Each structure stands twice: as C-alpha cells, then as structure tokens.
Amino acid sequence: MSTPFEIGPVSVTFEDRVATVTLRRGDRINALSVKAIEALREAALRLRDDFHTSAVILTGDPVFSSGADLSDPDHQARRTAPLLEKRELLRLAPTTCAAWENLDQVTIVAIEGFCLGGALALAVSCDFRIAGRGAHMRLPEIPLGWNLNWNAAPRILNLLGPSRAKQLILFGERVHAPQALEWGLIDDMTEDGQALDAAMRWARKAAALPPIGMRMAKRTITEQATALNRLTAHMDNDQYILASMTEDNEEAINAFLEKRPPVFRGC
C-alpha cells in the first residue's frame, strides 16, 4: 500500500490500487494558483512511479475548480516579467497537463459545481470525466481576449470533433453536464454530490484489470490519439503573450469588471 501525502493544497490518498488526488484550497471556487498548479504537477510526477496503483481519481473540494486564479500574486508577477522569463514561466500549466496525460494509470476526473478555463484543460488531459448533473464547463479565454492555452485545443478537438470544439472554445459559453455528456466532453453524469462515488466505481473496474496489459493498452491509445498534439499546440504560450499585449484583451477585462459589453477593434 502506498503512503498518503500532501503537497500544499493537494492531498493524495490510497485505497487498494486506487489513488485519489484532491485539490482543496479552503474556499468556494478552488481556483488554480501557481502553487496549486505546481502541487498538481508534482502529485502526477510522484504517481508516475507508483507501481501499486492502477487508477488515479482527480477531484476538487467542494467544487472542481474555477480555473486560473488571476488574483494570485504569482500569476500577476508573470505579466511584468521580461519576455524570455515569461515564456518559461508559462510552461508550468502545459507541463502539468502533460504530466497527467503521461500517467500510465487510468485517470478519472470527478467534477462537481464547475470546471472552468485551465481546470477544463487539466480535465481533458485525463482519460475520463464524470460530472454531477448540476455541474457546468466553460472556456472563457477567447471572449476575454486571450488564446486557448495549456495545450488544450488538440485534446478538445480529439474528444469533440471540429464543430463542437469550436463552439466550446470560441463562444466561451457554459456547457452544462447533460450537454457535455451528449457531446462526449464527459463520460458519465450522476446526481449532484455523487461524481466522486461514480469515479471510484470506474477506478475499481480499472484496478481489477491486469495492470501490465492495461497500462500498455492505455499508452498505445494515448500515443495514437495525441501524436500531433505537440506540433499543433507548441505556439500556445507565445500566442498567449501576444494576445495579452493587445488592446482588445485590456478592453475585454475592463468590460468584464465593469459589467458592460466589450467593444473590440482588432488591435
């Protein structure tokens, strides 16, 4: 049996051959601060070498996550960092998603409440997603004047196909759990409060399988499905830097804060 551990706001517990990773920042939105993202990456890297587990559940308490914590001083520091340093700092999020995608254990995300922005990018890096009926997902980046970062676009395209991927990414609208299930963005829907229990049932199915064959089959499917992902998403960070320097990005944020419609000029 593996030993439970904690890294900042992330705790990892074990039951038989299942690990449960819980993000718990102690508030109602569970936003992804830099320290939380670092902790999630470290948890995945440590689990990569855990040969006693066959499945890993990723969840949040009390909700999954509202995405990147823009009020976090560490996030704010990136905006004023020199360009070369900023490019390196922006690698944290995509490498965290990659660390989760690279796990050979079956990964299952249990979503309650909401899963927004970077949190959804993290969720689609995993194998399966299970959500409570009242949960919703949203990608607000494009309406706020940014690009879609965290190497999420090719993963979403693989799941949804071009048309629905464009709807999700471009419009920034809420996708509620029933629609997400119809689209294939989630794999199962439960009554509210039961997503984690359902994820555990899925995890136990994986844990009952021969671990070597299961890991090899999962890795083969993942490599085939994501073979071109790095090629198509390698400019994400530079696109983010460019988008964050535009007047439209400033206008989008100001309009959001002032609760008014934005006026974009393409500059």
Disulfide bonds with the S-S distance in Angstrom:
none
